[in-house]
Amino acid sequence: MAREPELRVVLVGQERVGKSSAGNTILGKKEFDCKFSARPVTLSSERREGLVLGRRVSVVDTPGLFSTELREEMVRAELEKAVQLSSPGPCVFLLTLQLGRLTEQEQKGLKTLMTMLSPAVADHIMLLFTYGDRLEDTNIEQFIRGDKNLQKMLKKCSGQYHVFNNREMGNTDQVKELFDKIDSTFKGKYFTLQPASFQKKLVRWISMPVGYIWNFRSRSFRWISFLVVVCSVFYTVRWIMRWGERDDEIESML
């Protein structure tokens, strides 16, 4: 009997929608911290893995797409880190949503992922609804038919969705059903990041330290560090420009 290939999953979405709990449900044990807290618990991409239903599975949990603690460039860096942690590439991105009214930020989640990673990521995105117990006497199909924004979102991604009741971590049926949907939809294909252009790398190289510095609590230290970074960037750019002028002078002499 052929061994099933490794399944690599990346959990994405807003803060406090149940991403970490969903990761624990997939792995069948508590691997990610999902304690109740006033502040978001996940601030960096973390990978956990295990043997699930006889199959090697890796799950990467990520910070909220519109994090209240991290700047945009830091969130982008953590998403890229999540892709690297899922080498050679994630089989699926589970865009996690709480069952209920779709918020404005949640509606922007898909577009944000496409902007931060690549438009191609849309083909590898599947919606994962948490708090499945809220459905009560209805089903997920009826719920989606009643929400035009959800229908639009599904048309822009793989079109697939699944429901988890994270309170039933021991319910392997919901996990097996998720795996079957992933296998039948993506058929072993996975997402890879395209190399960024030099201009994009330069912008990120400049903005990343500024973003980290701005998250310091001390205002005075924040401003001093910011000025140090600005001066460093100024002199670096100046040195690059002078080096280019020197090359032009040498070429004109030859």
Summary of the structure (lengths in Angstrom):
residues: 254
radius of gyration: 21.7
end to end distance: 68.5
largest distance: 82.6
contacts: 727
relative contact order: 0.13
helix: 50%
strand: 15%
